[in-house]
Amino acid sequence: MGRHAASVRLGNGLRVNLISDPAATRAAALMQVDAGSYHEPLAWPGLAHLLEHMLFRGSERFQAREGLMNWVPSQGGRLNATTHATRTFFFFEIGPEQFDAGIDRLIDMLIAPLLATDALDQEADIIDAEYQLLRTEGETLCEAAQQQAFDGIAAMHRFHIGSRAGFGEDMAVLRSALQQFHQRHYNAANMTLWLQGPQSPDQLRAMAEEYGARIAKGIRHPLSAVSHTVPIGDRTLDLPGAPQLRLTFALNKQPAIQRQWLRLLACLLLDEAPGGLMAWLRAEEYSDAVRLIHATCGEGCSLLTLAFTVIQGTTAEAAAIETALFSWLEQLAGLTGRQLEHYSRLANRAFDRLAPLDQLRANAFGLPPVQATDHWAEQIAMLASASMSRLSVRPDAGGEVTEYRGLPLKLTLFHPESPPPATVRFTFFPVDVASPHSATPPVGRAPLKHLPNDEGSPVLLLRPAPNVLFEEQRGYLLQSALRTLAAELAHQDGHLSVERHQGVWVLQLAGEDALMCRAITAINRRLAAISPAMQRDATRAGQRAQAREHGDIAIRRLLAQLPTALSAGLTPDPVSWQATLVGGNEVLRQRLAHLLNDFPEPIVPAGEYRIRTPAERVALAESGDENARLVFYPLPETSAAARWALQLLAQLYASRYFQRLRVDQNIGYVAHCAYYRCVDVEGIFFALQSPKYTVAQMDHYTAAFLQQMKLELAQISDGELAAARNILLRKHSRGSDPGFQYARENALENNPLPEYLEQLSRDALSFWHRRIFASF
């Protein structure tokens, strides 16, 4: 039985979208409220954002400690919310057994929030801290600079993040404003509930009716003016980091303002296969990457941005990219039905690999799956003819700093060059390619570990051998060398990727047996012939990664430094690799072992995977306007009992740490505790970021928390301990993509057997708490 989707409207006016997926192992819910930043009263900038925060701070039936914010992570789930221009979204993902309880909490917090003044005072400070961070965040500044170049919607140019100065000090007045905004917009007529999970359609509908019926009826309050955006010029933004060219199109008409066609456009845009736009831009060394960014601005308009990461940032380069883009768009309009079907299938395959929550997000406010291509030519023509604004982003562009929407922008006018003539002819899949002749395989055989698996396609994993330092630049070079091959294989229903998984660079290959064998031959050939252009591409990739890290918030910068810190004891010996085949038969293993004998670097036997046990904790810190502290406690031994105890302790700590340091003590914007695996080391990290507490003070709070947990562990009830064990077991159950997830878990993680988890008592947890933390 496959996936089943249905839409209903309840008696109170609530719109409900139901997606039953029997194969799913997780369930997800999302509530869309048709009110966002543009609906705020002029006197209260940031009110919609503040209400989003406050709804998580307790409701009539669920106080903060039992509310969705604390409860979902304690059950092994994840959640978040986001305020957009015209809508606000709340969403969570959890195990199917807890779905009812999660929906109950979601609905209660949306319809009956406490809006307590003490919590309101705290959240006003937290939003102000967020605002100070966003004043230097590159993506936020780019978005503001883009929208500064458009007219037609007055609300687009207002400040919406929120600040302490704007909220003021009178919490009673602020609470009254929140209540009025909530009463006006948070009603059934203004909301849409999405539910997705393995439950049957009837079960999902019953949940929607039981909980959704509690939402009061109401009326919609659409924005008063008809939305219509008009570009008013081109800009240059002075910003550190990699230069960019952002081309933003105003889409003001149907069917262009629909989102369903954009996943197909993104698939074509991001395709790195030979003959495509990105392959040409890379070959000419004009651009290394592109993103498609869609922003709804009102009921009848949106802005679509194509953000190119460019090499030079010159006007000549921008003109060449623009010419190639419009030539490409012209050719897109002529795609055949067979080609549209091929790319739609490719785009939807990527959607199907998403977790349930990410699928709901894509459906509600991202790029939903491709359903029909009837209006494709018309939509492409409307995009190509839409009004456009250019934003060139580069360091040292100059200009005076001006405040726009509460953000400091250093803008000057951008003067585009006349575009060169269009001469590029692009090619699109599917193309008829003759099957290559089978080459004689090498005589020798590389060591290839084989892990049987009856489900899914076989997966081949190659990773650098443990205990040897693998430089980041080598990983970027692998990505550069194999990028076009990976794209070609995707068009043949295969998969090739080079990416970091838990701090370890991993090459993953999957597909039909014959395709995998051809791919290994091609991989060997390409890695043995690294070109200067690939070297330059890899160098730029490393530089961009460093620039992104530098521009991120402090705690994420520290987390990005953790792999290097944990690799300090590794030796810089010549790199060797380990290969593991998960699934497939003995014939495939033999063929791949022969072909891997020609891999350009040595492949050594992969023994039983064992985690590393560093002798010292890692403590990283930053001081400045925002102080941040990250402390990582590694596991001191590799026994199954120790590994399960580590994860169980993290499961018990996480929600308590957040509640006490982020909510009760209001330490700062970030208070996070989690189990973490990085470069073959397992441990627990504690992360804090605060504008008002020093690093030493944050260390004191974490130490006090650990001391308190030492006492609480002895008093944890049997029920809570059993629930935490069950959550861990569900986390380790096979997900919706058994091939890659199962392969990585078995080849790179070698998770301990579950019976060791069942043996962990309160006394055992107390022992491991002392063992892990007392030595530091």
Number of C-alpha atoms within 10 A of each C-alpha: 7 7 15 13 12 11 12 14 16 15 12 17 21 23 21 21 21 23 24 24 21 15 15 20 19 24 27 29 25 25 24 21 22 22 27 22 23 25 21 20 13 12 10 18 22 26 26 29 21 22 24 19 20 23 24 24 26 25 25 13 15 20 16 21 16 16 23 31 23 20 20 23 18 20 22 18 19 17 19 14 17 14 22 20 20 20 22 22 23 21 24 26 27 26 21 18 11 15 24 16 13 25 24 19 23 25 20 23 24 22 19 16 22 21 21 15 15 9 20 22 18 19 21 25 20 25 21 20 20 17 19 18 16 18 14 17 17 17 12 13 21 20 15 19 25 23 18 20 20 24 15 15 18 11 16 20 18 16 19 25 22 24 24 17 10 15 22 13 12 10 17 12 13 19 17 12 18 20 15 10 18 19 13 15 21 22 23 26 22 22 23 21 24 22 27 29 28 20 20 17 21 11 14 23 22 12 17 25 18 13 16 26 17 15 20 15 15 17 13 15 13 15 14 7 11 13 16 19 24 18 20 15 16 22 23 25 26 23 23 16 18 20 22 27 27 28 20 26 25 25 27 22 15 12 16 24 23 15 21 19 24 23 23 25 21 17 18 22 20 17 23 22 23 18 15 19 26 25 20 20 20 18 14 12 16 22 25 18 18 19 14 20 17 19 15 19 23 22 15 17 21 23 21 21 24 19 18 23 20 26 19 16 20 17 17 16 19 26 16 19 23 18 19 24 19 15 19 20 19 15 16 20 15 13 15 11 10 11 15 21 17 15 22 22 19 19 21 17 14 12 20 14 12 14 18 26 23 18 19 25 19 17 16 19 17 18 22 21 23 21 12 12 16 10 12 20 17 15 22 21 16 20 19 18 13 18 16 23 22 25 28 32 27 21 15 11 16 14 14 10 13 12 9 16 18 19 21 16 23 21 22 18 14 17 13 15 13 11 16 13 10 14 9 13 13 16 15 20 19 14 9 6 6 6 7 7 7 10 9 8 17 14 9 12 17 21 22 24 20 18 16 13 18 10 12 16 18 25 25 28 23 21 22 20 19 20 15 17 19 22 12 15 16 15 20 22 22 22 20 23 22 19 18 17 20 22 19 19 20 18 18 14 14 18 21 23 18 22 16 14 14 17 19 20 21 20 21 20 24 25 21 15 18 11 16 23 22 18 23 18 18 14 21 17 14 16 17 14 11 14 13 9 15 20 18 14 22 23 17 17 21 18 15 16 16 15 14 17 17 15 17 19 18 24 23 17 20 22 19 17 13 20 18 17 16 22 19 10 12 13 11 11 10 10 15 17 19 21 25 25 26 28 22 21 16 11 10 17 22 15 17 25 23 21 24 26 20 22 18 15 15 17 23 15 15 19 8 9 14 14 20 19 16 18 13 14 21 15 16 19 18 17 15 10 11 21 21 27 25 26 21 23 24 26 26 22 17 15 14 16 21 22 21 24 25 24 21 20 20 21 22 22 22 20 22 19 24 21 18 16 21 21 20 12 12 19 23 24 21 18 24 20 24 21 20 17 18 19 22 20 22 26 21 23 21 21 24 28 28 26 17 13 17 18 21 11 12 22 19 12 18 19 13 12 16 18 15 11 19 16 11 13 20 14 10 12 12 11 9 11 18 13 14 20 21 16 19 18 14 16 17 13 11 14 17 17 15 15 19 21 12 22 23 20 13 15 24 22 17 14 14 15 11 15 11 15 21 15 12 18 15 17 11 16 21 18 14 20 19 15 15 20 17 10 11 10
